[in-house]
Amino acid sequence: MTTNKNDKFNARTVSEEGRSIVYLSGELDLSVAPDFRLVMEPLVGDSDVDLAINLKELKYIDSTGIGILLSILKARHSMNASFSVEEVPTQIQKLFDMTGIAKFFEPQENSQ
């Protein structure tokens, strides 16, 4: 398990048999984008592992954060590797719906 933590954003990675889940909490915006990229970089390139991002504890995401999620999706798609976004909070799901990106993520569960 790896953790990247600062005052307003946390990314915690849990790896289990053939699957890595990155749990995000706090606010994913321009100011923490480099931290998030550092956490994701080694995971994105490993096509042998199913990759998921859990947003249950994420309070806010801006266009930079959405852009990173889309770049991960594109990279994983080009490698024919799985990528999912799980437990999207209602307020973030609304943003995904408004921007038209919800169809790309197909979350497994929505939390209230």
N, C-alpha and C positions, 0 to 999 in steps of 0.2 A: 504494500500500500504506500502510495506517495501522497504527500499533501503540500499544497502551495497556499499559504495563508497570508492575508494582510488585513487591515482593519475593516475593509468593506467588501472583500471578495475572498471566497475560499473555493479551491478545487481539490477534491479528495478522490484518488483513484483506488479502486478495489479490483484486483485481478483474481479471477477464479477460472477453473478449467475452461480454456478456450474463449474466455469472455473478459473484457475490461469495461468497467462502468466508472464514469467520471461523474461524481456528485458535485454539483455547483450550488453555492449559496451566496447570498448577498446581491451585489450589483455587478453585472458584466457590462462594462462600458469602455470607452477609449482609454481611460487611465489605467485599466488593468489588463488590457488586450495583450501586451507583451508577456505578462505572467501566464495568461491562459494559453497563449501559443506555445510557451515553453513546456507546459504540462502536456499539451496535445501532440506536439511534434513527434515524439517517439512512438506514440500509440497509433497515429494516423497511418504511418508507413508499414505497420505490421498487418499484412493482409490475412494472416493465419488466425487472427483473433477477431471475434465479433466485438464491435465497439459500440457502446451506448453512452449517451449523456443523460443524466437524470437531473431535471430542472425543478424538482419538488420544492426545494428551499431557495430558489432564485427569486429575488424580489423585483428585479429590473434588468432589462437588456436594451441596449441602444443599437443603432444601425451598424456600428463596428462589431458588436457581438454577433448580430445576425449575419453579417458578412463572413465572420470566421466560421460559423456553423455551416454556411453555404459552401465555403471553400473546403471544409472537411468532407461534406457530402460529395462534392465534385471529385475530390481526390480518391475517396473510398470507392465511388462509382467507377472511376477509371481503372481501378485495380480489381474490380468485381468483388469487393469486400463489403461486408455488412456494416451498416451504420444506422442507429436509431436514436430518437430523442424520446425520453420517457417522462411520465408524470409532469406534464406541462401545467403550471398554474393557470387559472382562468384568465388573469389579466395578461399574461404572456401569450396564451392561446389566442386571445382577441387580437393582439398585435400581429401574430403570425397569420391570422385570417385576413386582417386588413391589408397586409402587405402582399398577400397571395402566396406566401411560402409554406403555409400549413400543409399543402398537398405533398410537399417534398419530404416532410418529416414523419408523417403518419404515426403520431404518438400512440404507445400501447395503452396508456391510462391517462386520464385527465384528473387532476386533483381539484378540489374546490378551494 
